Amino acid sequence: MFKTGPRNLITDVAGLKVGNFHDAALKSGVTVVLSDEPAVASFKVLGGAPGTRETDLLEPHNSVQAVNGLVLSGGSAFGLDAASGVQAALRERGIGFVVRDAIVPIVPSAILFDLINGGNKDWGRYPPYREMGYEAVQDAARDFQIGSAGAGFGALTAGLKGGLGSASTLLPGGVTLGALVAVNPLGATTIGTSRHFWAAPFEIGDEFGGLGMPALMPADAQSVRLKFRDGPAEANTTIAVIATDAVLSKAAAKRLAVSAHDGFTRAIWPAHTPHDGDLVFAMATGTAGRTLDPSEELDFHAAAAATMARAIARGVYATTAFEGDLMPAWSTRFEH
């Protein structure tokens, strides 16, 4: 039986902080994951419409071995500017990859589409995401808000608001896993039109309501419910980070990202569509000071998927209703 960490957040992985910044009028935001020391990282894309920056360097065969942080942002391609703001903030602190007397912060990023969610996107000549990325770094801490916050502030799902979710798992051998996710899929996170989450089998305690699975599957459980059935198919994407304090190589980090994608398929129906840019970053801080025994690896990868599924459900469960929302928050759609 898995247990959560003390915060049930990705920051239960020692060495990580998370910062959020969002604009309520814009209905969009930025989330940054910062590592106290450079962390081994990789990634995996399984959606058909990704938007990324500096992900090539995360491939195991490429030279840079570690990153200073990762950025999740709203704003579609405009949101890729957020990484520039994060770089600026880290450079001011002397953090980055050192090349002689130059310092280059390494902060790969990914974006989701939230441009048609009811927010005011008339920002003038330049989008605001660079400054939002800078401010997100100033907010970085071990404790942070989930739900309607950061990169998940303007997120939507099929029929409900999306949001920023996080969860953690403590494995019996002492290794910790944590997930962080901005939930903005084309598909749905609840079973049919019920209040029950697809991720229910993996819930620990009542972290997203303790509802379990429905006593009887609703008749529409297999229905393919989409955010905008007759609208723009590309207005989506779920982006995430899976992190651990185990010591991993870049190749092992990539395998961790692959496993965490299984959490998407356990929590979202459908996932990984041609119109989602679904991406998972993987980070290994190594702060536990140990590698995985072969006997631990299967449980480790299963727990990565379960932790991600839980984080997705928590992100939707924790959302808050605001004026002008196109979709209801879970809490207002389904009263306890």
KEKE-3310 file (N, C-alpha, C; in steps of 0.2 Angstrom, whole numbers, plus 5000, padded with zeros to 4 digits):
npx = (5004:5004:5010:5007:5018:5022:5017:5009:5013:5023:5034:5038:5048:5064:5074:5067:5057:5042:5035:5021:5012:4999:4986:4971:4962:4967:4966:4976:4992:5008:5019:5033:5046:5059:5075:5086:5099:5107:5097:5096:5087:5074:5062:5046:5035:5019:5007:4999:5001:5012:5020:5035:5051:5069:5069:5076:5089:5087:5087:5094:5106:5112:5122:5121:5118:5110:5097:5091:5079:5061:5048:5031:5018:5004:4996:4998:5009:5014:5017:5029:5038:5039:5050:5061:5059:5061:5074:5080:5078:5085:5098:5101:5103:5114:5113:5115:5121:5138:5149:5165:5166:5153:5135:5122:5106:5097:5082:5071:5055:5037:5020:5003:4987:4977:4970:4957:4948:4939:4946:4954:4964:4970:4984:4992:5007:5018:5017:5013:5020:5034:5037:5028:5034:5046:5041:5035:5046:5050:5040:5043:5042:5042:5029:5014:5000:4987:4975:4965:4977:4993:5000:4989:4978:4969:4965:4955:4944:4934:4919:4922:4931:4949:4965:4979:4988:4994:5004:5011:5021:5027:5039:5041:5055:5061:5062:5056:5042:5035:5022:5018:5006:4998:4982:4973:4965:4959:4950:4940:4940:4932:4920:4910:4896:4896:4901:4912:4930:4940:4953:4950:4953:4966:4967:4972:4967:4956:4959:4954:4941:4937:4927:4927:4925:4910:4895:4888:4893:4890:4879:4885:4898:4908:4907:4914:4919:4922:4931:4928:4917:4912:4921:4937:4949:4962:4963:4970:4980:4989:5001:5016:5026:5036:5044:5058:5068:5078:5093:5096:5100:5101:5094:5087:5078:5071:5064:5056:5048:5040:5033:5026:5017:5007:4999:4992:4983:4976:4969:4962:4950:4947:4965:4981:4978:4978:4976:4980:4994:5002:5014:5027:5039:5053:5062:5076:5082:5092:5093:5090:5101:5103:5102:5090:5086:5085:5074:5065:5061:5050:5039:5042:5040:5026:5021:5024:5015:5003:5004:5004:4991:4984:4987:4982:4968:4967:4970:4959:4949:4952:4949:4943:4928:4926:4921:4915:4920:4921:4918:4911:4918:4923:4918:4907:4899:4897:4890:4895)
npy = (4994:5010:5026:5044:5058:5070:5083:5079:5083:5087:5093:5085:5078:5079:5094:5101:5115:5124:5137:5148:5159:5168:5177:5184:5190:5188:5174:5164:5157:5153:5140:5135:5123:5121:5116:5113:5110:5106:5095:5078:5075:5071:5068:5064:5064:5061:5066:5073:5086:5095:5109:5115:5120:5119:5105:5095:5094:5086:5073:5057:5054:5067:5081:5089:5086:5089:5099:5116:5119:5117:5122:5125:5131:5141:5149:5144:5144:5157:5156:5150:5160:5162:5154:5162:5172:5165:5161:5173:5177:5166:5168:5181:5176:5169:5156:5142:5134:5133:5141:5145:5161:5163:5161:5150:5147:5132:5128:5119:5119:5118:5120:5124:5125:5139:5149:5153:5153:5162:5172:5188:5191:5202:5208:5217:5222:5213:5197:5193:5183:5181:5190:5184:5172:5176:5181:5169:5162:5170:5166:5154:5139:5127:5124:5126:5132:5122:5117:5130:5138:5145:5137:5130:5138:5143:5132:5119:5105:5092:5097:5101:5113:5113:5111:5114:5101:5090:5077:5065:5050:5039:5026:5009:5007:5019:5028:5043:5048:5061:5071:5083:5093:5101:5102:5100:5094:5087:5077:5069:5069:5063:5050:5046:5057:5057:5061:5054:5051:5045:5041:5035:5022:5023:5032:5039:5039:5052:5061:5067:5068:5055:5047:5035:5022:5022:5014:5007:5007:5021:5023:5031:5029:5025:5034:5045:5060:5076:5092:5103:5098:5103:5113:5122:5110:5109:5115:5112:5101:5092:5094:5089:5085:5072:5067:5062:5057:5048:5041:5043:5039:5049:5041:5032:5042:5046:5034:5034:5045:5040:5030:5037:5043:5033:5036:5047:5040:5032:5042:5051:5051:5052:5051:5057:5061:5066:5079:5084:5090:5081:5079:5073:5078:5072:5072:5069:5071:5065:5066:5056:5048:5036:5022:5012:4996:4981:4974:4984:4991:4989:4991:5005:5011:5008:5015:5028:5030:5029:5040:5050:5049:5052:5065:5072:5070:5077:5090:5094:5092:5102:5114:5131:5142:5155:5172:5172:5160:5147:5134:5124:5123:5108:5107:5115:5110:5097:5095:5091)
npz = (5000:4995:5001:5004:5003:5015:5011:5000:4988:4973:4978:4989:4985:4989:4987:4977:4972:4969:4959:4956:4945:4940:4929:4932:4924:4911:4911:4912:4915:4923:4928:4937:4940:4951:4954:4968:4966:4950:4941:4934:4919:4908:4894:4887:4873:4869:4864:4849:4846:4851:4860:4863:4871:4871:4872:4865:4871:4881:4877:4879:4872:4871:4876:4888:4904:4915:4922:4927:4930:4926:4915:4914:4905:4901:4886:4873:4859:4862:4876:4877:4879:4893:4898:4895:4905:4916:4915:4916:4929:4936:4931:4937:4950:4949:4944:4934:4919:4918:4907:4905:4908:4907:4911:4909:4912:4912:4906:4901:4892:4891:4883:4885:4877:4880:4875:4871:4881:4888:4894:4893:4880:4874:4873:4868:4859:4864:4871:4889:4895:4897:4908:4917:4919:4926:4938:4943:4947:4958:4967:4971:4981:4994:4998:4989:4979:4972:4959:4953:4948:4943:4928:4926:4928:4918:4912:4904:4903:4896:4899:4912:4922:4920:4929:4940:4946:4959:4967:4978:4981:4993:4993:4998:5000:5003:4993:4985:4975:4964:4957:4945:4937:4923:4919:4905:4895:4879:4881:4895:4913:4922:4924:4911:4913:4926:4943:4947:4947:4934:4939:4951:4956:4961:4971:4986:5002:5004:4994:4982:4985:4989:4983:4976:4963:4953:4959:4949:4932:4923:4909:4899:4900:4891:4881:4870:4876:4872:4873:4865:4854:4842:4839:4839:4837:4842:4854:4867:4878:4890:4901:4910:4925:4931:4946:4955:4970:4968:4961:4945:4928:4912:4903:4910:4916:4905:4903:4915:4912:4902:4908:4917:4908:4907:4918:4912:4904:4913:4919:4911:4898:4881:4880:4874:4861:4843:4844:4856:4865:4873:4886:4896:4907:4915:4931:4941:4956:4964:4978:4987:4987:4982:4970:4961:4966:4956:4960:4964:4953:4945:4954:4956:4943:4941:4952:4947:4937:4944:4953:4944:4939:4950:4953:4942:4944:4956:4952:4944:4954:4963:4958:4956:4955:4944:4938:4922:4917:4906:4908:4921:4938:4947:4960:4960:4950:4955:4969:4986)
capx = (5000:5008:5008:5009:5022:5019:5013:5006:5015:5029:5040:5040:5055:5069:5078:5062:5052:5037:5032:5015:5010:4993:4983:4964:4959:4970:4964:4982:4997:5014:5021:5040:5049:5066:5079:5091:5105:5105:5094:5095:5081:5072:5055:5042:5029:5014:5002:5001:5002:5016:5024:5041:5057:5075:5068:5081:5095:5085:5087:5099:5112:5114:5128:5119:5116:5105:5093:5090:5072:5057:5043:5024:5015:4998:4997:5000:5016:5016:5019:5036:5042:5040:5056:5065:5059:5064:5081:5083:5078:5090:5104:5102:5105:5120:5112:5115:5126:5144:5154:5170:5163:5145:5130:5116:5101:5094:5075:5066:5048:5031:5015:4996:4983:4971:4969:4950:4944:4935:4950:4956:4970:4972:4989:4996:5013:5021:5013:5015:5023:5041:5037:5025:5039:5050:5037:5034:5052:5050:5035:5045:5043:5040:5021:5011:4993:4985:4968:4965:4984:4999:4999:4982:4973:4965:4964:4948:4943:4928:4914:4924:4937:4955:4968:4986:4987:5001:5003:5017:5021:5033:5039:5044:5062:5063:5062:5050:5040:5031:5020:5015:5002:4993:4977:4970:4965:4953:4945:4937:4944:4927:4918:4904:4894:4896:4906:4918:4936:4944:4959:4948:4957:4973:4966:4975:4963:4950:4963:4950:4934:4935:4921:4928:4921:4903:4892:4886:4896:4885:4878:4889:4905:4912:4906:4920:4917:4927:4930:4924:4916:4912:4925:4944:4951:4969:4963:4971:4986:4991:5009:5017:5033:5037:5051:5060:5074:5082:5098:5094:5103:5096:5090:5082:5073:5066:5059:5052:5043:5036:5029:5021:5011:5002:4994:4987:4978:4972:4965:4959:4948:4953:4972:4986:4975:4982:4975:4983:5002:5003:5021:5029:5046:5055:5068:5079:5087:5097:5094:5090:5108:5103:5099:5085:5087:5081:5067:5061:5060:5043:5034:5043:5037:5019:5019:5025:5009:4998:5005:5002:4984:4981:4989:4977:4962:4967:4970:4952:4945:4953:4948:4938:4924:4927:4917:4917:4922:4917:4916:4910:4923:4920:4915:4901:4895:4895:4890:4896)
capy = (5000:5016:5032:5050:5062:5075:5088:5076:5088:5086:5095:5080:5076:5084:5098:5104:5120:5126:5143:5149:5165:5169:5183:5182:5193:5184:5167:5160:5157:5149:5136:5133:5118:5123:5111:5117:5108:5103:5088:5074:5076:5069:5069:5060:5067:5056:5069:5074:5093:5098:5115:5115:5123:5115:5098:5091:5093:5081:5066:5054:5054:5073:5082:5092:5080:5091:5106:5120:5120:5116:5127:5123:5138:5143:5154:5141:5146:5163:5155:5148:5166:5161:5152:5168:5176:5161:5161:5180:5177:5162:5171:5186:5173:5165:5149:5140:5130:5138:5140:5150:5166:5164:5157:5149:5143:5127:5127:5117:5121:5115:5124:5121:5130:5141:5156:5154:5151:5167:5178:5194:5190:5208:5210:5222:5220:5207:5193:5194:5177:5182:5193:5179:5167:5179:5181:5163:5160:5173:5163:5147:5137:5120:5123:5130:5131:5118:5119:5136:5142:5144:5135:5127:5143:5144:5125:5116:5098:5090:5098:5104:5117:5109:5115:5112:5096:5087:5072:5062:5044:5036:5019:5006:5007:5026:5033:5047:5051:5067:5073:5090:5092:5106:5097:5104:5089:5087:5073:5070:5066:5060:5044:5049:5063:5057:5065:5050:5051:5039:5039:5033:5016:5025:5037:5038:5043:5056:5067:5070:5067:5048:5044:5028:5021:5022:5007:5004:5011:5025:5021:5035:5029:5024:5039:5050:5066:5081:5099:5107:5093:5106:5119:5121:5103:5110:5120:5107:5098:5091:5094:5087:5083:5067:5068:5057:5058:5042:5043:5040:5042:5052:5036:5030:5047:5045:5028:5036:5049:5035:5026:5042:5044:5028:5040:5050:5035:5030:5048:5055:5048:5049:5054:5057:5062:5070:5086:5086:5090:5078:5079:5073:5079:5068:5074:5065:5075:5061:5068:5050:5045:5029:5020:5008:4989:4978:4972:4989:4995:4988:4995:5012:5013:5008:5021:5034:5031:5030:5046:5055:5049:5055:5072:5074:5071:5082:5096:5096:5092:5108:5120:5136:5145:5163:5175:5172:5153:5143:5127:5124:5119:5102:5108:5118:5105:5091:5096:5085)
capz = (5000:4994:5006:5001:5007:5020:5008:4995:4982:4970:4983:4994:4982:4992:4982:4973:4974:4963:4959:4951:4944:4935:4929:4932:4918:4906:4912:4910:4920:4922:4934:4937:4945:4952:4958:4972:4962:4944:4941:4928:4916:4901:4893:4882:4871:4866:4860:4842:4844:4857:4860:4868:4870:4873:4874:4862:4875:4886:4875:4883:4869:4870:4880:4894:4908:4920:4921:4933:4931:4920:4914:4911:4904:4896:4881:4867:4857:4865:4882:4877:4882:4900:4900:4895:4911:4921:4914:4918:4936:4938:4930:4942:4956:4947:4943:4927:4916:4917:4901:4906:4913:4905:4915:4905:4915:4908:4909:4896:4894:4887:4884:4883:4873:4884:4872:4870:4888:4891:4896:4889:4877:4870:4877:4864:4855:4866:4876:4895:4898:4900:4915:4922:4921:4931:4944:4945:4951:4965:4971:4971:4988:4995:4998:4983:4977:4966:4957:4949:4949:4938:4922:4926:4929:4913:4909:4903:4901:4893:4903:4918:4922:4922:4934:4942:4951:4961:4971:4979:4984:4997:4991:5004:5001:5005:4987:4984:4968:4964:4950:4944:4930:4921:4916:4899:4889:4875:4884:4901:4918:4925:4921:4908:4915:4933:4947:4949:4943:4931:4943:4957:4959:4963:4976:4993:5007:5001:4991:4977:4986:4991:4980:4973:4957:4953:4960:4942:4927:4919:4902:4895:4902:4885:4877:4869:4878:4870:4876:4860:4849:4835:4839:4838:4840:4845:4861:4872:4880:4897:4902:4917:4927:4936:4949:4960:4973:4967:4957:4938:4922:4908:4899:4915:4917:4900:4904:4920:4909:4898:4913:4920:4903:4909:4922:4908:4901:4918:4922:4905:4892:4878:4881:4869:4854:4838:4845:4862:4864:4879:4887:4903:4909:4921:4934:4946:4960:4967:4985:4991:4987:4980:4964:4962:4965:4951:4963:4965:4947:4943:4958:4955:4937:4942:4956:4944:4933:4949:4956:4939:4938:4956:4952:4937:4947:4961:4949:4943:4960:4967:4955:4959:4950:4943:4933:4915:4916:4901:4911:4929:4943:4949:4966:4958:4946:4959:4976:4990)
cpx = (5004:5005:5010:5014:5019:5015:5008:5007:5021:5035:5041:5046:5060:5073:5073:5058:5048:5035:5026:5015:5004:4990:4976:4961:4961:4967:4970:4987:5003:5016:5029:5042:5056:5069:5085:5098:5103:5103:5094:5088:5080:5065:5052:5036:5025:5008:5004:5002:5006:5019:5029:5047:5063:5073:5073:5087:5093:5085:5094:5106:5115:5118:5126:5116:5110:5102:5093:5083:5068:5051:5037:5021:5008:5000:4999:5008:5019:5019:5026:5041:5043:5047:5061:5065:5062:5071:5084:5083:5083:5097:5106:5105:5111:5119:5111:5121:5132:5148:5159:5166:5156:5141:5124:5111:5098:5087:5071:5059:5043:5025:5008:4992:4977:4969:4961:4946:4940:4939:4952:4963:4973:4978:4994:5002:5016:5017:5016:5019:5030:5041:5033:5030:5044:5047:5036:5040:5052:5045:5037:5046:5041:5032:5019:5004:4992:4978:4969:4972:4989:4997:4992:4977:4967:4963:4957:4949:4936:4923:4915:4930:4943:4959:4975:4985:4994:4999:5010:5016:5028:5033:5043:5051:5065:5064:5056:5049:5035:5029:5017:5012:4998:4988:4972:4968:4959:4947:4943:4941:4939:4923:4911:4902:4893:4901:4912:4924:4938:4950:4957:4952:4963:4973:4969:4971:4957:4953:4959:4943:4932:4929:4922:4925:4914:4900:4891:4889:4890:4885:4882:4896:4910:4911:4913:4918:4923:4926:4926:4923:4915:4916:4932:4947:4958:4969:4964:4978:4987:4998:5011:5025:5032:5044:5052:5067:5079:5088:5097:5099:5098:5091:5085:5076:5068:5061:5054:5046:5038:5031:5024:5015:5006:4997:4989:4981:4974:4967:4961:4957:4945:4959:4976:4983:4980:4981:4977:4991:5005:5011:5022:5037:5047:5062:5070:5084:5093:5098:5093:5097:5108:5100:5094:5088:5083:5074:5062:5058:5053:5038:5036:5040:5029:5017:5020:5018:5003:4998:5003:4995:4981:4982:4984:4970:4962:4967:4963:4948:4946:4952:4942:4935:4926:4922:4920:4920:4918:4915:4915:4916:4919:4916:4908:4896:4893:4895:4891:4890)
cpy = (5006:5022:5038:5053:5067:5080:5085:5081:5085:5088:5091:5077:5081:5087:5102:5110:5122:5133:5144:5157:5165:5175:5181:5184:5190:5177:5163:5161:5153:5146:5134:5128:5120:5118:5115:5116:5105:5096:5085:5074:5073:5071:5064:5064:5061:5059:5071:5082:5097:5105:5115:5119:5120:5108:5093:5089:5088:5074:5063:5054:5061:5075:5084:5087:5083:5098:5109:5120:5118:5121:5124:5130:5137:5147:5151:5143:5152:5161:5152:5154:5165:5159:5157:5171:5172:5161:5168:5180:5172:5165:5177:5182:5169:5158:5147:5136:5135:5136:5146:5155:5168:5159:5156:5145:5138:5126:5126:5119:5118:5120:5121:5127:5132:5148:5158:5151:5156:5173:5183:5193:5196:5211:5215:5219:5213:5204:5194:5188:5177:5185:5188:5174:5169:5179:5174:5160:5164:5170:5156:5145:5130:5119:5128:5127:5126:5120:5125:5140:5140:5142:5132:5132:5144:5138:5123:5109:5098:5091:5101:5108:5112:5113:5112:5107:5093:5082:5069:5055:5042:5029:5016:5006:5014:5031:5036:5048:5056:5068:5080:5090:5098:5102:5101:5099:5090:5083:5074:5067:5063:5055:5046:5056:5063:5061:5061:5051:5045:5037:5036:5027:5017:5030:5035:5042:5046:5062:5070:5068:5060:5045:5037:5028:5020:5014:5003:5009:5015:5023:5025:5034:5028:5029:5044:5057:5071:5088:5103:5102:5097:5112:5117:5115:5104:5114:5115:5106:5098:5090:5093:5086:5078:5067:5063:5059:5053:5045:5039:5043:5045:5047:5033:5035:5047:5039:5030:5041:5045:5032:5031:5044:5039:5031:5044:5046:5032:5036:5052:5050:5052:5054:5053:5057:5066:5077:5088:5085:5086:5077:5078:5074:5074:5071:5070:5069:5072:5062:5062:5047:5038:5027:5014:5000:4986:4976:4977:4993:4995:4992:5003:5015:5013:5014:5027:5035:5032:5037:5052:5055:5053:5063:5075:5075:5076:5089:5099:5096:5099:5114:5125:5140:5152:5165:5174:5165:5150:5136:5128:5121:5113:5103:5112:5114:5099:5093:5090:5082)
cpz = (5000:4999:5002:5006:5011:5017:5003:4988:4979:4974:4989:4991:4985:4986:4977:4976:4968:4964:4954:4951:4938:4935:4928:4926:4912:4906:4910:4915:4918:4929:4932:4942:4945:4956:4961:4969:4955:4944:4934:4926:4909:4900:4888:4880:4868:4863:4853:4841:4850:4855:4865:4866:4874:4876:4870:4866:4880:4884:4878:4879:4868:4876:4887:4898:4913:4919:4928:4935:4925:4921:4911:4911:4900:4891:4874:4866:4861:4872:4883:4879:4889:4902:4900:4902:4917:4921:4917:4926:4939:4937:4935:4949:4955:4946:4936:4925:4915:4911:4902:4911:4911:4909:4911:4909:4910:4910:4903:4897:4889:4888:4883:4880:4878:4881:4871:4875:4891:4893:4891:4886:4873:4874:4874:4860:4857:4871:4883:4898:4900:4907:4920:4924:4926:4937:4947:4949:4958:4969:4973:4979:4988:4995:4992:4982:4971:4964:4952:4950:4944:4931:4921:4927:4924:4909:4909:4901:4897:4898:4910:4917:4924:4927:4935:4947:4953:4966:4973:4982:4987:4996:4997:5005:5002:4999:4987:4977:4969:4957:4951:4937:4929:4916:4911:4893:4885:4878:4891:4907:4923:4921:4918:4911:4923:4937:4949:4944:4940:4935:4949:4960:4962:4969:4983:4998:5003:4997:4985:4978:4990:4989:4977:4966:4958:4955:4954:4937:4924:4912:4897:4896:4896:4880:4876:4870:4876:4872:4871:4854:4842:4835:4837:4841:4844:4851:4867:4875:4887:4897:4909:4919:4932:4939:4954:4964:4972:4962:4950:4933:4917:4904:4904:4917:4911:4901:4910:4917:4905:4903:4916:4915:4904:4913:4918:4906:4907:4921:4917:4900:4887:4880:4875:4862:4850:4840:4852:4861:4871:4880:4894:4903:4915:4924:4940:4950:4963:4974:4989:4992:4985:4974:4966:4962:4960:4954:4964:4959:4945:4947:4957:4949:4938:4947:4952:4940:4938:4952:4951:4939:4944:4955:4947:4940:4952:4958:4947:4949:4964:4964:4958:4954:4950:4938:4926:4913:4910:4903:4918:4932:4945:4955:4965:4954:4950:4966:4980:4993)
residu = (MET:PHE:LYS:THR:GLY:PRO:ARG:ASN:LEU:ILE:THR:ASP:VAL:ALA:GLY:LEU:LYS:VAL:GLY:ASN:PHE:HIS:ASP:ALA:ALA:LEU:LYS:SER:GLY:VAL:THR:VAL:VAL:LEU:SER:ASP:GLU:PRO:ALA:VAL:ALA:SER:PHE:LYS:VAL:LEU:GLY:GLY:ALA:PRO:GLY:THR:ARG:GLU:THR:ASP:LEU:LEU:GLU:PRO:HIS:ASN:SER:VAL:GLN:ALA:VAL:ASN:GLY:LEU:VAL:LEU:SER:GLY:GLY:SER:ALA:PHE:GLY:LEU:ASP:ALA:ALA:SER:GLY:VAL:GLN:ALA:ALA:LEU:ARG:GLU:ARG:GLY:ILE:GLY:PHE:VAL:VAL:ARG:ASP:ALA:ILE:VAL:PRO:ILE:VAL:PRO:SER:ALA:ILE:LEU:PHE:ASP:LEU:ILE:ASN:GLY:GLY:ASN:LYS:ASP:TRP:GLY:ARG:TYR:PRO:PRO:TYR:ARG:GLU:MET:GLY:TYR:GLU:ALA:VAL:GLN:ASP:ALA:ALA:ARG:ASP:PHE:GLN:ILE:GLY:SER:ALA:GLY:ALA:GLY:PHE:GLY:ALA:LEU:THR:ALA:GLY:LEU:LYS:GLY:GLY:LEU:GLY:SER:ALA:SER:THR:LEU:LEU:PRO:GLY:GLY:VAL:THR:LEU:GLY:ALA:LEU:VAL:ALA:VAL:ASN:PRO:LEU:GLY:ALA:THR:THR:ILE:GLY:THR:SER:ARG:HIS:PHE:TRP:ALA:ALA:PRO:PHE:GLU:ILE:GLY:ASP:GLU:PHE:GLY:GLY:LEU:GLY:MET:PRO:ALA:LEU:MET:PRO:ALA:ASP:ALA:GLN:SER:VAL:ARG:LEU:LYS:PHE:ARG:ASP:GLY:PRO:ALA:GLU:ALA:ASN:THR:THR:ILE:ALA:VAL:ILE:ALA:THR:ASP:ALA:VAL:LEU:SER:LYS:ALA:ALA:ALA:LYS:ARG:LEU:ALA:VAL:SER:ALA:HIS:ASP:GLY:PHE:THR:ARG:ALA:ILE:TRP:PRO:ALA:HIS:THR:PRO:HIS:ASP:GLY:ASP:LEU:VAL:PHE:ALA:MET:ALA:THR:GLY:THR:ALA:GLY:ARG:THR:LEU:ASP:PRO:SER:GLU:GLU:LEU:ASP:PHE:HIS:ALA:ALA:ALA:ALA:ALA:THR:MET:ALA:ARG:ALA:ILE:ALA:ARG:GLY:VAL:TYR:ALA:THR:THR:ALA:PHE:GLU:GLY:ASP:LEU:MET:PRO:ALA:TRP:SER:THR:ARG:PHE:GLU:HIS)
# end
